């Protein structure tokens, strides 16, 4: 199993509320109650493309800093949840990206362009998929309504470049110094009171749009009311402020309005889902050790972390036998079988699940890695090539393809896969150099050489 080393996040997130406030300055509350997207002309301060570029640049910095949870099974769950909410939006202008931040503070935020982050700490407070979906829906509403973008266009007193510079500096690590923190909080302080007044009025709007998104996606709108209750109790029972409530002010009137809207929309379908398994797996992926308590699934994962693979197998095999179509059980079971050196059994589990979920990215990638480890490179290559067709923008696919082609002594194809990896990673010059090498490679066939030339020209045209 691929596991990511834990990283101390305290310095970077010491001023995370500063990030959230800045994010709201960029995508915070708006002044319109219309749920339709306003038009973005070229004379706007930010058009959609520029807005997306800003959000993507911040997201990439977070990713490079190791602050984003990249475990594929976890990442897919949060994005599946988010895209259920987006399915009912007509004429969507942004390509949204939902991600989990490796921090235990209770917070969520939206960056320009539809990059929506949910802290691990907030997820742990939610008890149902409906409650978590309500937070995502609220942030999507902020993005849809261009909250903050209108404010930046109208508010001449706000220095946009300065705010972006502070945000970038914070994400790049300046927050671990007193100077960095002073820059962030000092820059926000002058407009903080005005922003709080503004957000209180417009949080209602995001609630209304978010609740409609929940209803349309067949989530229970009461999930938003329930989550407000959790936040209210958490704020009242702790001696520390809740970061989420600093940037999303909550009061009795807002809760009452949410309750009224939820009652009008009615309860959503009582769907069975894997939210609790997702939370257990997130705990597992985020920890070096876990207490041997909780659900059977979490207890098994605790045994895996403790390297008690035989004990873990007893629990996981029973769970898998009870429900051999459950991807969470199956992946944990197969992964533990690999720890026990029982690769053929693990392969059978992956192939069984792939019969149920054909082409599934997470299962397919795990099978590719297992086959590669077992020396079955040609079989692994066949699956990886299928992934290339289905998921042409996934870097990990090209990493695996490069290694597999190299092991099968196909250097031109290995170089081509490396070039695609660099292109998707944004390393334009390195990709061009690799395409050049492909075209000069003696074993490159006509189709590969032509593809390399075409890709190279596309990158040169973007110069």
Protein Blocks (a to p, Z undefined) as FASTA:
>chain_A
ZZdddddfklmmmmmmmmmmmmmmmmmccfbfbfbdcdddfkbmbdfklmmmmmmmmmmm
mmmnopacfbfklmmmmmmmmmmmmmmpghiabdcdddddddfbdcddddehiiacddfk
lmmmpmbfklmmmmmmmmmmmmmnogojlmmmmmmmbcfklmmmmmmmmmnopmmpmklm
mmmmmmmmmmmmmmmmmmmmmmmmmmmmmmmmmmmnopafklmmmmmmmmmmmmmmpcbd
cfklmmmccdfklmmmmmmmmmmnopadddddfklmmmmmmmmmmpcbdcdedjfklmmm
mmmmnopaklmmmmmmmmmmmmmmbfklmmmmmmmmmmnopamlmmmmmmmmmmmmghia
klmmmmmmmmmmnopamlmmmmmmmmmmmmmmbfklmmmmmmmmmmnopaklmmmmmmmm
mmmnopaklmmmmmmmmmmpmklcfklmmmmmmmmmmmmmmZZ
